[in-house]
């Protein structure tokens, strides 16, 4: 049956569809992206947020994975001001650790190594990295370093946030796969399993 337009409207004949879901900052799962979004809200029209606006107590999920680096106005050298508890535990750092206590190749050391990029860019610098954490394992990490300036111009603090996961190194993963394959072949070639109901 063909309906005339005056019998029934298009909206009346077509099913109603829900609008696609809208993502908000609260829905963002990536820690570094949420940290960047928070940094952007602190700008309030300035080119760089002020350190006074950064309150670790209100950072929620960022603080355990955060590092704060004070930057010397004189020479640009960083000083470790704060390391979050999760990051401290990963790098085996004491609560009162200084930059000299940071092990080479650790997550904090990798963050500190990117400080010159942030100072040169005068903007947040994101990164993804992969490195050997211990024999047979690698760390995959993703993070962001965000500059802050007391006067709105000269960077005197950098807030870094990093997340990571540990994975098997490709070499160890290949060895384990080979060993499992060998074990399966030996089992197939061996004596058949005994049937307990025979």
C-alpha positions in Angstrom: 0.0 0.0 0.0 1.4 3.4 -0.9 0.7 6.2 1.6 0.1 9.7 0.5 2.1 12.4 2.3 -1.1 13.7 3.9 -2.0 10.3 5.3 1.2 9.9 7.4 4.3 11.9 7.8 7.8 10.6 7.3 8.6 10.9 11.0 5.6 8.9 11.8 6.6 6.0 9.5 10.3 5.8 10.3 11.6 4.4 13.5 13.2 6.8 16.0 16.9 6.4 16.3 19.0 7.4 19.3 21.7 9.9 18.8 25.2 8.4 18.9 26.9 8.6 22.3 28.8 11.7 23.1 32.2 11.4 24.7 33.2 13.8 27.5 36.4 14.2 29.4 35.0 11.8 32.0 34.7 9.1 29.3 38.3 9.5 28.2 40.2 6.4 29.3 43.8 7.4 28.4 45.4 8.9 31.5 47.7 11.2 29.5 44.8 12.6 27.5 42.8 13.3 30.7 45.8 15.0 32.2 46.2 17.2 29.1 42.5 18.1 29.2 42.9 19.1 32.8 46.0 21.2 32.0 44.0 23.0 29.3 41.3 23.9 31.7 43.9 25.6 34.0 45.0 27.9 31.2 42.1 30.3 31.6 43.0 32.4 28.7 46.8 32.5 29.5 49.4 30.8 27.2 50.5 28.7 30.2 48.7 27.8 33.4 50.2 28.9 36.8 51.7 26.4 39.2 49.4 27.8 41.9 46.4 26.5 40.0 47.8 23.0 40.0 46.5 21.2 43.2 47.7 17.6 43.5 44.9 16.9 45.9 42.3 17.5 43.2 44.1 15.6 40.5 42.4 12.4 41.4 43.7 9.6 39.2 46.7 11.6 37.9 48.6 12.1 41.2 49.9 8.5 41.6 51.4 8.6 38.1 52.6 12.2 38.2 56.0 13.9 38.5 56.5 17.6 39.2 59.8 19.1 38.0 60.8 22.6 39.2 62.8 24.4 36.4 65.6 26.7 37.3 65.1 30.1 35.7 68.9 30.6 35.6 70.0 27.4 33.7 66.8 25.4 33.0 67.9 22.5 35.1 65.1 20.5 36.6 64.7 19.6 40.3 62.5 16.8 41.5 59.6 18.3 43.5 57.1 15.4 43.6 56.8 11.8 42.4 53.5 10.0 42.7 53.4 6.8 44.8 52.7 4.5 41.9 55.6 6.0 39.9 57.8 5.9 42.9 57.1 2.2 43.5 57.8 1.4 39.8 61.2 3.2 39.9 62.0 2.2 43.5 62.4 5.7 44.7 62.1 7.0 48.3 59.5 9.6 49.0 62.2 12.3 49.5 64.2 11.2 46.4 66.3 13.8 44.6 67.0 13.8 40.9 70.4 12.3 41.6 68.6 9.2 43.1 66.6 8.5 39.9 68.0 5.3 38.2 69.1 5.7 34.6 66.6 4.3 32.2 63.7 4.5 34.7 60.4 6.1 33.9 61.2 9.3 35.8 64.6 9.5 34.0 62.8 9.2 30.7 60.4 12.0 31.7 63.3 14.2 32.8 65.1 13.6 29.5 62.2 15.3 27.6 62.3 18.5 29.6 64.4 20.3 26.9 61.6 19.5 24.4 59.0 21.1 26.6 61.0 24.2 27.2 61.8 24.6 23.5 58.1 24.0 22.5 56.7 26.1 25.3 53.7 23.6 25.1 52.8 20.1 26.2 54.8 17.3 24.7 53.3 13.9 24.5 55.3 10.7 23.9 55.1 6.9 23.7 58.1 4.8 24.5 59.2 1.1 24.8 62.2 0.0 26.7 63.7 -3.0 28.6 62.6 -2.9 32.2 64.3 -6.1 33.3 65.7 -9.2 31.6 62.9 -10.7 29.6 60.4 -7.9 30.0 59.7 -4.5 28.4 57.8 -1.5 29.6 55.4 0.2 27.2 54.6 3.7 28.4 52.7 6.7 27.2 52.7 10.1 28.8 52.6 13.9 28.5 54.7 16.7 30.0 52.9 20.0 30.5 54.6 23.4 31.3 53.4 25.9 33.9 54.6 29.4 34.5 54.1 31.6 37.5 54.2 34.8 35.4 52.3 33.1 32.5 55.4 33.2 30.3 58.6 31.7 31.9 58.3 28.0 32.5 59.2 27.2 36.2 57.3 23.9 36.7 56.6 20.9 34.5 53.9 18.4 35.3 54.5 15.0 33.8 51.9 12.2 33.8 52.8 8.7 32.5 51.0 5.3 32.3 52.7 2.0 31.6 52.4 -1.7 31.3 54.9 -4.5 31.4 55.0 -7.0 28.6 57.3 -10.0 27.6 60.2 -9.1 25.4 59.7 -10.4 21.8 62.7 -12.7 22.3 61.3 -14.3 25.4 57.8 -14.5 23.9 59.3 -16.4 20.9 61.2 -18.8 23.2 58.0 -19.5 25.3 56.0 -20.1 22.1 58.6 -22.5 20.8 58.8 -24.4 24.2 55.0 -24.7 24.3 54.9 -25.9 20.7 57.6 -28.5 21.6 55.7 -29.6 24.7 52.5 -30.1 22.6 54.3 -32.1 20.0 55.9 -34.4 22.7 52.5 -35.0 24.2 51.0 -35.9 20.8 53.9 -38.3 20.1 53.9 -39.8 23.5 51.7 -42.6 24.9 48.0 -41.9 24.7 46.3 -40.8 27.8 44.8 -43.5 30.0 41.0 -43.7 29.9 39.9 -43.8 33.5 36.6 -45.5 32.5 38.2 -48.3 30.6 
